[in-house]
Amino acid sequence: MNVDVLVASRVGGFATLCRAAGLADARPGDRVTTVLPGLPPLDAEVDYVAAHFLGLRTDDALYRVFGRDAFGAPVSVVAHLFAPDADTAAVEAALRAWLDDVFA
């Protein structure tokens, strides 16, 4: 992974990531479409928002963004893929590349 851990750990990393995804003003219940390079558009519902957490739910996945920058750790993204034919390696590679770009 090439993510600059120091940059991703700085206070404000969570807000930076939310802005990069076009989700800075997301509220629970909002329908959003997020485009991340290397993935099809994510048509999702915002299912949870807190000061240091953002949750998105698609028809076949949950995406979770953890604002661990609040306590000096790098911001992280977790994808829970439920489709039986989900290409987990491709999703992981796309998310890593996107995070590398955001926190270069």
Residue, then its C-alpha position, 0 to 999 in steps of 0.5 A: m500500500n502506498v497511502d501516506v500513513l502520516v497524511a491519512s492519520r492527521v486530524g481532518g483525514f476523515a473530512t478529506l476522504c468524505r469530500a473526495a467521495g462527494l459525501a461531505d454533506a451526506r445525511p442518513g437516508d440520503r440516496v447518493t452516487t459515488v464514483l471511485p476510479g476502477l469501480p462501477p458507480l456506487d448507488a447507495e443509501v447513507d445509512y449512518v453518519a457520525a463525527h468519525f464514521l460514515g456508512l453506505r449501503t448498496d443493494d449488495a454491499l456495505y461500505r464503512v469509512f472510519g475516521r480513525d484520524a481522530f485518535g492518530a490512526p489512518v482513516s480506513v475504508v471497509a467493504h462488506l461485499f455480499a454478492p456471490d460473484a463479487d470480485t473482492a480483489a478488484v474492489e480492494a485494488a480500486l479502494r487502495a488506489w483511490l486511497d493512495d490518490v487521496f492521501a498521496 
